[in-house]
Amino acid sequence: MKVAPKYLPYLALFIGTFCIGWSAIFVKLAAIDGVVSAFYRVGIALLVLLPVWIVKVGKLPPPKILLLNLIGGCLFGLDLTFWNVSILHSTAATSTVLANFAPIWVALGAVFLFREKLSLRFWLGTLAAISGILMIIGWQEVSSFSLSKGNAYALIASVFYAAYLLTTQQVRKQLDTLTFMTFATLGSCLTLFVAAQYKGVSLAIPNSSTWSALIGLGLLSHVVGWYTINYSLGYIKSAIASVSLLSQAVWTAFLGIFILHELPQLHQWIGGAVVLFGVYWVNNTTTTKK
C-alpha cells in the first residue's frame, strides 16, 4: 500500500460516502428512467473531468493499464445499469439488500484472486454491517424475498460492483486519481449510452428541475463523491472500503428526512447504528498477504 497521512484516506472515504449518499435522493428528484439518469450522472461528470485531465495530465497511461481502467469503468456502468433496471422489476428495498451484498463478493475475490487473508474481525464487521442493512430494510420485506427477475438483476449488479472495486484496487495503484477517474467515467458513460439505446429510452430531459437533480448527481455524487472514494482506494484495501461504502444507506435515510420528508422508523435508526458499528469494526482491523 502507498504511504499517506494516517487519517487522510479515511477522511476522503467518509466525504465520498456522504456525497454518494445523495445519489438516491437526486435520482428520485430527477423522476426519469433510471438508466437515463445514470447516463447523465457520468456524462456530466465526464464534461468536468476530461478538460481538467487534459490540462493537468494530458498523457495517456500504458495501453494495458488504460484498457483495465476502461474495463473498470464499464463494470461500474454495468452495476448502475442492472441496479436501476432491478428497481423497475422488484421493490427498492429488496434490490438494495441484494445490491449491498458486494462486500461478500469483494472479500471472496480478495481471498481467491489476490490471496489476502482476512481476519475474523473483518468477517464479524462485515456481518454486522450487512445485518444493519437488513434491519434498515425491515424483516417483513426481507422475509418475503424471492429471486424474481428484479432480484436477479440486483444480485448481478452487486457482482459488477464488486468486480469494479477489485479492478480498482489493482489499477488505481498505478494511476493518479484524476487519470483513473476520467477514463473509468468514460468507460461508464459509453456503457450506459449503449444500455440506454438497448432499452430504447429517450435521453431527452423534460424540465429544469430534472436538470438540477442531474447536475447534482453528476457533480456532487460522481465528481466529488467518487473522486474522494477513488483517492482512498489508492491507500485502503477494497475489502475494507466496500464495507465502509455501506454507510451510504445511512446518509440517504438521514437526507431523506429533510428533503423527501421520509422519517425512518425505529428499526431503521437501530439498523443505521449497526451499519456504522460494522464500518468502524472493519476499519480497525488488519489484513495480511500470504
Buried (B, 14 or more C-beta within 10 A) or exposed (E): EEEBEEEEBBEBBBBBBBBBBBBBBBBBBBEBBBBBBBBBBBBBBBBBBBEEBEEEBEEEBEEEBBBBBBBBBBBBBBBBBBBBBBBBBBBBBBBBBBBBBBBBBBBBBBBEEBEBEBEEBBBBBBBBBBBBBBBBBBEEBBEEBEEBEBBBBBBBBBBBBBBBBBBBBBBBEBBBBBBBBBBBBBBBBBBBBBBBEEBEBEBEBEEEEBBEBBBBBBBBBBBBBBBBBBBBBBBBBBBBBBBBBBBBBBBBBBBBEEBBEBEBEEBBBBBBEBBBBBBBBBBEBEBEEE
